[in-house]
Amino acid sequence: MDYQTFSPHSDLSAIVNCYWTLKIPKVGSHQRQRIIPDGCMEMAFILGDEIKRYTTGSDYILQPRACVIGQITEPFYIEPTGSVDTFAVRFYPYGFVHFLTIPIDSLANKETPLSTLFERDVALDLEENIIQAKNTEMRINVIENFLLKMLEERTTIDRIVKTTIDILMETRGKVSIAKILNNDKTKRKQLERQFLKQVGMTPKKLGKIIRMQAALKMVLHQDSKNLTQIAYESEYFDQSHFIKDFIEFTGSSPKQFFNDDSLLLSSLFYKKS
């Protein structure tokens, strides 16, 4: 398994978290993998064999070859059908809104083909150029030219949304939205509307996801797996509050999580971030 990340051009660093590639050779059979919400959206290009995404216990769809994966608020279950070769753009929570003309929350918890989001010819040209590129460096050049051109045609992000997200990320989701807005209820309603439009979820939901991500990284980067200590350091009300959020976003209890092989990819992403 070869997972690598690459930094974006400085002109895109405010909205693009990174570019990443994942290569896994073909094996006899692949195990179903669970992907946990991380608050980011991604534009993905499947260059290898097709990938299943399960919609129920046994039903699945084949992910589009070139698509945008919207905000996910519950575990995603995927399974490669053969060799894996993926190139993707990971956007910050407020990043992809710059390229949309439709409400961003309509993309949540699903994959949307690029041809649905952009003019068909433009989307097909982008996909073809990514496929034909000889290496990752060339693919990054292709996608950055595309994104920079698109940015010229989009409005800038609402400052209050960006400020709120920056604070949530800096504090690892520990600060309340009310505190960020100085308990201004009018601003709270406006912020929630803009979040749904630009991020695809409420600020409270994003804060919960960011805080859980921080807690998961503590688990994966430390030898200690003391849930009480992790809950305390993450500023949950108590351990039961921590466990409740844990189950909501991972689909399993902490005890099950530690012994679950289906989280191999998610664990890899967290350790690299």
MITILO-304302 format. One record per atom (N, C-alpha, C): residue in one letter; x, y, z. Coordinates in steps of 0.02 Angstrom, whole numbers, plus 50000, padded with zeros to 5 digits. Example, Ala and Ser with C-alpha at 12.3 -4.5 7.8 and 13.67 -1.06 7.14 Angstrom:
BEGIN
A506604971650390A506154977550390A506604983550390S506424988850354S506844994750357S506455000250394
//
This chain:
BEGIN
M500424994150000M500005000050000M500455006250000D500355010549951D500765016549944D500315022649944Y500315026350000Y499905032450007Y500375038350015Q500285043449972Q500705049349975Q500285055649970T500525061050001T500185067449997T500665072649968F500375077749935F500765082949903F500445089749917S500855094749930S500615101349948S500375105149885P499865109349892P499615113149835P500035119449822H499925122349764H500225128849747H499995134049798S500405138949812S500255143949862S499595147649847D499435148349783D498815151849765D498195147649781L498295141249795L497735136849811L497755134249883S498275136049919S498375133149986S497845135150036A497455140350023A496925142350069A496305137950062I496245134450006I495645130449996I495785122949984V496395121349962V496585114449951V497045112150008N496845106950042N497245104150096N497855100550068C497745096350019C498295092649988C498035088849927Y498505086149890Y498355081149839Y498605074549867W498265069049851W498515062649876W498435057249824T498855052349830T498835046549785T498835040249828L498495035249804L498465028749839L498535023249787K499025018849798K499125013149753K499155006749795I498735001949776I498724995449808I498724990149754P499194985549753P499214980449700P498614975749705K498454972649650K497904967949647K498064961749689V497584959749730V497674953749770V497074949149757G497084943449790G496534938749780G495864941749793S495804945149850S495184948649868S495344954249916H494964959549912H495064965349956H494534965250011Q494724967450069Q494254967950124Q493874974550120R493254974450139R492864980650141R493174985450192Q493234991850172Q493544996850215Q493035002150236R493125004550297R492675009650324R493035016350324I492745021350292I493025028150289I492615032550336I492955035950381I492615039950433I492605047250412P492075051050428P492035058150411P492635062050437D492895066650395D493445070850417D493325078250406G492715080050384G492545087050375G492765090050309C493095086050267C493345088450203C492975085250144M492995088650087M492725085850025M493305084249979E493175079549933E493715077349889E493485076749816M493935078349772M493835077049701M494295071149685A494015065549664A494405059449656A494375056849584F494935054249562F494995051149496F495235043949506I494815039149486I494985032049493I495345029849430L495985028549436L496395026749378L496495019149373G496365015649427G496435008349427G495775004849415D495684999149447D495054995449440D494494998949479E493884996949465E493315000349496E493284999049571I492935003749605I492865003349678I492125003149696K491934998449737K491254997949761K491155002549821R490565005649825R490375009149887R489705006449909Y489685003549968Y489085000149991Y488565005150016T487955004249992T487405008650012T486995005550068T487014998850072T486714995250128T487204989550145G486974984850185G487414979350203G487694975550145S487284974350093S487524970450035S487464974149969D487074979449965D486994983149903D487564988149895Y487764989249833Y488314993949821Y488234997349753I488605002749745I488665006049680I489405006049662L489555007049598L490245008049577L490365015549574Q490885017649610Q491025024849611Q491205027349542P490975033349523P491155036249458P491915036949453R492165036449393R492895037049381R493165043949400A492755049049390A492945055849407A492355058949444C492455060449507C491885062749547C492105067249604V491615070349634V491715074149696V491345070349751I491695069049805I491395065749863I491215071249912G490565072149924G490335077549967G490485076150040Q490265080850083Q490355079850154Q490015073350175I490375069150211I490065063150238I489975063950313T489395062150337T489235063050408T489125056350442E489285051050406E489215044250433E489735039950398P489905034150425P490425030050393P490255028250321F490765028250279F490725026050210F491065019250205Y490755014450170Y491065007850163Y491235006750090I491885005550077I492105004550008I492484998050003E492544995549941E492914989249930E493184989349858P493844989149850P494144988849784P493954982249750T493904982449683T493754976349646T494394973249617G494944976849622G495584974449595G496134979049619S496574981049573S497114985549592S496834992649604V497144996149650V496935002849667V497455007849643D497235012849607D497665018349584D497225024549583T497285028749633T496845034449641T497255040949649F497025046149615F497305052849623F496725057249647A496845061249699A496285065149727A496525071849754V496045076449757V496145082949788V495745083149852R496065084749908R495695085449971R495615092949985F494985095149986F494835102149998F494715103350072Y494885109350095Y494685111450162Y493925111850165P493625111750224P492885111750229P492555117350188Y492875123150184Y492585128750147Y492865129350076G493255124350054G493615125049991G493215124049928F492805118849925F492495117149861F491925121749841V491655125449889V491105129949872V491295134949817H491945136449811H492175141149760H492035138849689F491915132449681F491845129649614F491135127349598L490665129049642L489975126549635L489485131949616T488965129849581T488395134249566T487755131349596I487815125749631I487245122549664I487375122249739P486855121349781P486965120949853P487435115149870I487935116549910I488445111449925I488175105749966D487635106950005D487365101550046D487025096250004S486885097749940S486585092749896S487075087349876L487715088349892L488235083449876L488385078749934A488075079949991A488245076350052A488125068850047N488585064950076N488525057750083N488435054050017K488765056449965K488735053049900K489285055549854E489365051949799E489835053849747E489455057149690T489705062749666T489375066249610T489865066649551P489685064049493P490135064349435P490315071549417L490925072549395L491135079349376L490695082149320S490465077849276S490045080149220S489375082949244T489185081449306T488575084249334T488695091149363L489305092449384L489475098749418L489745104049372F490075101849318F490365106549271F490095105149201E490235109749154E490025108449085E490325101849063R489925098049028R490125091149011R490795090848974D490885095148925D491515095148888D492105096748932V492005101548977V492545103549023V492725097749069A492205094349096A492325088749142A492675082949106L492455081449045L492755075849008L493475077348989D493615083648971D494305085548955D494755084949016L494495087049074L494885086549136L495045079249151E494525075049148E494625067849163E495125064749115E495065066349051E495515063549001E496245065749013N496325072249030N497005074849042N497325071649104I496915070349155I497165067049215I497375059849198I496965056449159I497115049449141I497745049049098Q497815053649052Q498385053449005Q499035055949035A498995059549090A499605062049122A500065056149141K500715057049133K501185051649142K501385050449215N501285055449257N501485054749327N501085059449371T501205059049436T500825063249484T500975070549475E501595072349461E501775079349451E501365082449394M501285078749340M500905081249284M500155081749302R499915076949341R499205077149361R499075083249406I499545084649450I499465090549494I499455096849451N499885097249401N499895103049356N499235103749320V498945098249296V498305098349261V497755100949307I497705098049368I497155099949412I497245107049437E497865109249448E497955116049473E497775121249420N497945119849358N497745124349304N496985124849300F496655119149309F495925118949307F495625122949365L495875121749425L495595125149484L495725132649483L496315134649463L496475141749461L496045145449409K495925142149353K495485145149302K494775145749329M494535140549363M493865140649391M493785146049444L494315147149482L494285152149535L494155159149509E494395160449449E494295167049419E493555168449406E493155163049404E492445163649387E491995163049448R492285162349507R491885161349567R491975167049617T491495168049659T491555173049712T491975170449769T492235174949809T492635172849867T492185170549923I492465166649968I492075163750023I491865168950075D491295167950103D491055172250156D491555172150214R491775178050236R492305178450286R492105175250352I491485176050372I491285173350437I491315165750438V491175162650380V491215155450376V491945153250383K492395156450346K493105154650349K493385155750419T493205161350449T493455162850517T493225157450566T492585155550562T492325150450607T492685143850598I492785141850535I493125135450522I493855135750546D494185141350534D494875142050557D494915141250633I494445144250669I494445143750742I494305136550764L493825133250731L493675126250747L494275121750736M494645122950682M495225118850668M495805120350715E495905126750731E496435128650777E496325125950847T495695125750868T495525123350936T495335115950937R495385112650878R495215105550872R494485104250891G494055109050874G493345108250885G493115109050957K493555111551000K493385111951071K492975118151088V493005123351047V492645129451063V491935129051036S491455131851072S490755131651050S490625137150998I490125135950956I489935140850906I489685147250940A489315146450995A489065152251032A489635156651055K490175153751077K490755157651101K491085161251043I491145157850986I491455160950928I491065167250907L490405166850913L489965172350891L489765176950949N490075175951007N489915180151065N489175179851082N488885173851076N488175172551093N487685176851054D487875178950994D487425182850951D486975178050913K486345177350933K485885172550903K485725174250830T485715180650814T485585182650745T486135180250698K486765181250720K487325178950681K487335171350676R487095168050729R487095160750730R486655158050673K486065160850664K485615158650612K485905159950543Q486215165850535Q486515167550470Q487095162850455L487495161350508L488065156950499L487845149950479E487315147450510E487075140750494E486845140250422R486505145550398R486275145650328R486875145550280Q487385149550296Q487975149950253Q488375143450255F488405140250314F488755133950319F488435128550275L487775128150278L487425123150237L487555124450163K487595130750145K487705132650075K488425131550053Q488905133250097Q489605133350077Q490005127250100V489795124150155V490175118550183V489795111950176G489125112350179G488725106250171G488495103150236M488625106550292M488385104150357M488365110150404T488065109350463T488035114750511T488715115750545P488845121750572P489485122750607P489555118150667K489005116750701K489035112250759K489255105250738K488985102850682K489165096150658K489905095950639L490145101150603L490845101250584L491295101450645G491095105350696G491485105650758G491535098850791K490985095150791K490985088450821K491445083750782I491445084250716I491865079950675I492605081550686I492765088050688I493455090150699I493705087750767R493285088350818R493485086150885R493585078650887M493145074850853M493235067650852M493865065650813Q494005069250759Q494625067950722Q495235068850767A495235074150807A495795075450852A495855069750903A495295067350928A495295061950977A495555055450946L495345054050883L495585048050848L496335048350837K496595054150820K497315054850810K497695053650875M497395055850931M497705054450995M497755046951007V497225043350989V497225036050998V497765032850955L497825035150892L498265031850844L499005033850852H499125039750882H499815042050889H500105040650958Q499705038251004Q499945036951071Q499855029651089D500285027351134D500225020451157D499625019551203S499465024951240S498905024551288S498235024651252K497765020451274K497095020451246K496595021351302N496775025451352N496345027051408N495805031751385L495185029251379L494645033251352L494475039251395T494525038351461T494385043951506T494865049651495Q495515048151487Q496015053251476Q495915056651408I495755052751357I495635055551290I495025060051291A494485057951325A493885062051330A494035068551367Y494435068151419Y494615074051458Y495025078951416E495535076451382E495965080851342E495595083751282S495085080351259S494695082751202S494115087251225E494055088051292E493555092451323E492835090351308Y492715083751310Y492035081251310Y491755082151381F491085082251385F490775083051450F490975077451497D490975071351471D491165065451509D491305059851460Q491485054051485Q491655048451442Q491055046051401S490455046251430S489865043951393S489725048551334H489855055051342H489775059851287H490265058151231F490885056651250F491395054751202F491205048451164I490965043451200I490775037051168I490185038051121K489715042251140K489135043551097K489355046551030D489785051551032D490035054550970D490465049550931F490845045550967F491275040550936F490865035750893I490325033250922I489895028550886I489555032050826E489355038350835E489025041950781E489465042450720F490115043850729F490545045250672F490955039350648T491045034350691T491445028550669T491015022350656G490405022350684G489975016550674G490125010750720S490565011850769S490725006550816S490925009550883S490925005450934S491155007651000S491915008051000P492215011751047P492945012051050P493265005151055K492975000651093K493254993951102K493264990351035Q492734990850995Q492704987550930Q493204990850882F493264997350888F493695001250843F494414998850845F494664997450905F495364995650913F495544989050879N495054984850866N495184978250838N494864977250769D494714982850735D494344982450672D494814983450612D494944978050575D495384978450517D495094982650460S494434983850461S494134987750406S494314995050411L494654997050465L494845004150474L495575005250454L495875000550419L496575001250399L496695007550360L496275008850309L496385014850267L496275021150308S495735021450347S495605027350388S496185028750436S496435023450468S496995024250514S497605027050478L497725024750416L498285027150377L498215034550362F497615036650344F497505043650328F497635048050390Y497395045850448Y497465049850509Y498205050350529K498565044950523K499265045050544K499685049550499K499475050050435K499855054150388K499685061450393S499085063050421S498855070050420S499155074050477
//
